[in-house]
Each structure stands twice: as C-alpha cells, then as structure tokens.
C-alpha cells in the first residue's frame, strides 16, 4: 500500500509539470484503486488490517484477540516502512530520508480526526451489514477524503509514520506525526462508539473487520 501511495505521488509529481492538483489526483486514484485490490487480496487471510486504528477498534469490539494486536501493529509498521523504501528504489530516489513537508496546525490535525472517523464509520457500517462491499467502500471513501480533508486523509498511524520517511510528494515532517496519530486514534474511537450506539441490536462482539477472515491464522 505504501509503495502505491509514495510511488504514485512521485510519478504524479514528475508528470504533472508543476500542477499540484493533477499530481494529487494521480496520487488519489492510484491509492484508492490499490486499496480495493489489496483488501480483496488480503481480506480472506487477515481481515485486511493495514491500519493500527482499525486493529485497535476491532480488538475493542472483540473481533480480534488483544494478544494478536502487537503482532498486527508491528507488521503494519514494518510493511509500511518497507513499502516506502520500495517506492524510493523504483524511482531511483535515496532509500533513506526524512520528510520536510510541513503538515502542522489545528486544521490539519482536525482533518485527520475527521478522516479517520469517516473511514471507521464506513468500515463498521459496511462490514456489519454488507461485508462484500467493504473493499469498494473503503477505496471510494479514501479517494474522496483525499480531496475533502485539508490533510489529504492519511487516516492511518502506520501510513503516517512511514510517510515521515520520504521527502517526496506524499511526505510528512516527523514533528507533525504525533498530532496526526493522536487525532486518528480519537477519530477511530469516536466512530466505533457511534456505531455501537447507532446499531444497538448488533452482537456484543464484531465478527469481522475489515472483511471475513480465518481467525486461526495470525498475519
């Protein structure tokens, strides 16, 4: 996923001739499409947890044992970082770098809270009623949220951390990462609580997030 996010950002910026809107549009479409494909591919294996906020929300509702959470988050962080490095290698960029792209301020942080709230709302709403629609709903939401949030919708702590390691179009300055992550976790928690209230007839534990998967397989 991070190879798609960072790689498409680099490609978009190189081909856009200085037009930031075109570069962002290319980055958006590639990210949304990659999300759909990856959720379809990895959903049956691990539930397509690419996001620590999703993993924590799932565990809070009983869908994932807490004992598995550290392993999931470690894999998410490691995969995200490797994805960034893969993108750098593909585009002949220095492999190791940190971003200087400033994404600070209250508006940006609030945007991440809104973006992650919306993402978890889409996941909870679809997975509990129309689980087959989750890959397409998530891809569509992130595509839209790139444009309606000031932060371009990172909505994922692992993605945020890894994007601090690229000084390219998709980067974020390391100093701005903590604010984004706190806002993302708050947004995810709020959406989880809201959907527990909105659908009170749901069982006390969730069967799956993001899509049905084998609980006997630790990924």
Buried (B, 14 or more C-beta within 10 A) or exposed (E): BBBBBBBBBBBBBEEBEEEEEBBBBBBBBBBBBBBBBBBBEBBEEBBBBBBBBBBBBBBBBEBBEEEBBEEBBEBBBEBBBEBBBBBBEEBEBEEEBEBEBEBEEEEBBBBBBBBBBBBBBBBBBBBBEEBEBBBBBBBBBBBBBBEEBBBBBBBBBBBBBBBBBBBBBBBBBBEBBEBBBBBBBBBBBBBBEBBBEEEEEBEEEBBBBBBBBEBEEEB
